[in-house]
């Protein structure tokens, strides 16, 4: 008994298709800034949120919404650590003059 020979043809990728694929990958990679960051204050377990489009970098002032106090607070980002799909950031809460550890995800 003979086993039939199967040939699989892979179509050639044209330059415009390669450009579209590259643009799509770039769009997906940068799309993170389009979503709000949700998270918690690690010490208290209370929910917080950082607004859509906010870039989180060390030394930057960021506005967070603190659900416990039901108000917006301005914080200074001290450190940023990436842990897979989550961020751990240490911030200085300017309203109460203390540091907070926040864990964020999108």
N, C-alpha and C positions, 0 to 999 in steps of 0.2 A: 504494500500500500504506500503510495507516494503522498507526501505532505505538500499541499499546494503552497506555492511561493507568493507571498503578499508584498506588494510594493506600496509604501506610503509616500505620497508626494507632499512635500512641505512647500507652500507657495513662497516665492521670493518677497521680501519686504522692500517696498519701494521707499525712496528717500522721503517723500511726503508722509508716508505711514510712520516712518521712524521719527519724523519731527512731531507728528501728532501724539505718538506714544510718549515721547520725551516731555512734551507739554503737559500731557495728562499726569504723568508721574510727578512732575514739578508742582502741578496744581494740588495733587493729593498731599504731597509732602508739606506744602505751605498752608494747607487748609486748616490747620490746628488753630490759627489765630481767629478763625471765624466762629469759634464756639466759646461759650463761657466756661471758666474753670469752676468746678464745684469742689468742695472739700470740707475738712473739719479742722478745728483747733485741737491739736493732739492732747494738750493738757486738760481741756475742759470737755472735749467731745462734742462741742457745739458746731453747728453747720455754719459755713461761710461761703461766699461766692465772689469771684472776681469777674468783672464785666467782659463782655464780648470784645474781642480785638485787642485785649491787653497783652502786651509782651512783658514777660517776667524776667528781669535781669538784676544781678547784684548791683547795689547802689542806686536803684531806681525807686522813686516813690510810686506806689500803687494804691488805688482805692479798692477797698473790699467792703462787701456788705456783710455785717455781722448779725445773724439771725437772733442771737441771744439778746443783744441790745436793741435790735430792730432799727439799726442805723448804719450809715456809711462811715467808714473810718479810713484815714490815710495812714499807710504804713510804709516804712523804709525797708526794702529787701536787703538783708544782710548776707545770707547764703542761699544758694540754690543747688539742690541735689536731685538728679534724675534717678528714679528707681523703676525702670521699665516704663509702663504707661502712666506712672504717677510722678508727681514732683513733691519733694519735701523742701519747704522754704522756711528759713528763720527770718522773722521780721521784727522791726521795732514799731510797736503801736504808739503813735505820737499822741493819741488822746489820753492814754493812761501811763505813758512813759515806761513801758515794760516790753520785754521780748516775748514773742509767741512763736511756737512751732506749728506750721500749717502743713497738712497733707492734702494735695490737690489732684484731681483727675478731670478729664473732659468727658 
